[in-house]
Amino acid sequence: MTYTVVLLREDDGRYSVFVPALSGCYTWGETLPHALRMAVEAMALHLASLADHGDPIPDDVSTFALNLEDAVEAVIHRVEVRAPHAAEATSVA
C-alpha cells in the first residue's frame, strides 16, 4: 500500500512526521532519510495493530489540510509499506 507522508522540518532541524490517512500515526527523525525510515516503521506497526484488532485498513487520502504551526517547511512523500495480514484486512474508502 502507498500512503502520503508529511514531514515537517522543525526549527531545530529535526523532522516531525505524520500520515494523514492513518489517524494517530506519528513519528520523527533527526534527518529527512531517518524520518522516512521511521515513517515506514511507524506505518507498518500502525497497520499491523489495525489488522490484529480486526479494524479496516484505510486507503490513502486524496486531500488533507496542513498547518505548519512552528515548522519551517513541509515535505510530502508517497511511501509504500506492506500491509500486514492483507488477506484478512478490509479496505475502506
N, C-alpha and C positions, 0 to 999 in steps of 0.2 A: 504494500500500500504506500501511497505517496501523500505526504502532508505538507502544508505550508508551515514553515517555522519562522518566527520573528525573533531576531537578535537585536537587542538594544545596547549600544555601546554607552556605558556609563562614564561619567567624568573622570573616574579613576582608571579607565582603560579596559575594565572587565566588561563582559557581555552577560546581560540577563536574557534568558530565553523563555519563550512560551509558544505553545502550539494552539492556535485559536480553535481548532476542531476538537481538541481533547481537553475539556474543562478540567482545570487543576494540574495540568502537565506543565511544570516549570522546572528550570534548572539554570545553571550559569557556567561560565568558563573564563579562564584567565585571558585567552586569546580567541580569535574567531575560529581557528581549527579546533581548539579544545572545546569551545562552546558547541560546535556542530557535533563533535563526538559525544559530548554529554547529552545533546538533544536526542541523538539516535538511541542512546541507552535509556533515557527517561521515557521516550515514546514506547520502546519495546517493553519496559516494565509496566507502563500505564496500560498498554494493550493487553499484556498478559493478565493483569489484575482484572480488567473488564471481562476477558474470556473466562478466567477462573470463577468469577461471580455470575457467569451466565448473562452478563449485560451485553447489549448490542455494540458492535464496533462501528463508530461513526465514520461517515465519509468525510473527506476534506471539505473545508468551507470554500465558497467561491468569492465571498467578500467578507470583510471584517473591519471594525473601527480600530484605529490606532491612536493612542495618546502617548506622546513621547515623554511626558512628565519631566523628569530630570535628565533623561538620556540625551546624548549629544548627536546621535544618529541612529537610524534603524536600517537593518539589513534583512531582507526577506529571501529565504531559500525554500525550494521544494526538496524535501528529503524523503528518500524511500526507506521504509522499515518493514520488516517482515511481520505480518500479523500472526501471532501465535494461535494455535488451535483453530486455524482458518476454517476447517471443515465444520467446527461446532459453532463458530461465531456467525452472527447475523449482521447484516449491514443495514444502516438506517440512513435516510436522506437528510 
